[in-house]
Each structure stands twice: as C-alpha cells, then as structure tokens.
Amino acid sequence: MAKKSMIAREDKRTKLAQRYLKKRTGIKAALQLAYKQEEEGDESAGGRILDLQGQLAALPRDSSKSRGRRRCRETGRPHGVYRKFGLGRNKLREYAMSGAIPGLTKASW
C-alpha cells in the first residue's frame, strides 16, 4: 500500500490540473498563434511570445497534466499499472485468478 501522503499529493495535482486547464490551453493556443505570426514576419510577435511564455511559467508547476502519475486504484502503487484496468500488476493478477474480471484468462500455450 502506498503512503497516504503520496496518494493525497496525486489527488491534489489532479484537481489543480483541472482547475487551470482552461487557462493553460488558452495561453498555449495564443502562443501557437504568436509563433505562426512570427514565422510570417510579424515583428511584434516576439514580445508577445515572451509575455505568453512568462504567463505559462507563472502558473503552478503541478497544474500541468503531465506531472500526474497513474496509480493503482486499490493499492496506490505507482509502477506496473495497466491503463485498461486501472490496477497494478499484483492486484490485476489477483482479481484475474479469482475470476473477478470478466473475459480475462491466464494465457497458456
């Protein structure tokens, strides 16, 4: 079982990413537009790019979606987590052997 503090930290990151999602995507869209304008030769785009990059850097670090970590729903284990089931490899094997996951069988050849 993972430490409760680590699981709480992941929950906090998820909530923070959801709260800043609109703001972050808006800044990124404006930044992409500014990059295109700079390629086309707009001289004022350089200053806007720096300003937008500063705004993006000013957001909380944990508000980025990529900072999140996939964890097992049962144990909170951070490694060996299967996306399809949301379970760690240990719990997935345990549930599969008990027949709790329909359609999942042990491979043998």
Secondary structure as GFF3:
##gff-version 3
##sequence-region A 1 109
A	DSSP	alpha_helix	4	19	.	.	.	ID=ss1
A	DSSP	alpha_helix	21	39	.	.	.	ID=ss2
A	DSSP	alpha_helix	45	58	.	.	.	ID=ss3
A	DSSP	three_ten_helix	61	63	.	.	.	ID=ss4
A	DSSP	three_ten_helix	65	67	.	.	.	ID=ss5
A	DSSP	beta_strand	81	82	.	.	.	ID=ss6
A	DSSP	beta_strand	87	88	.	.	.	ID=ss7
A	DSSP	alpha_helix	89	98	.	.	.	ID=ss8
###
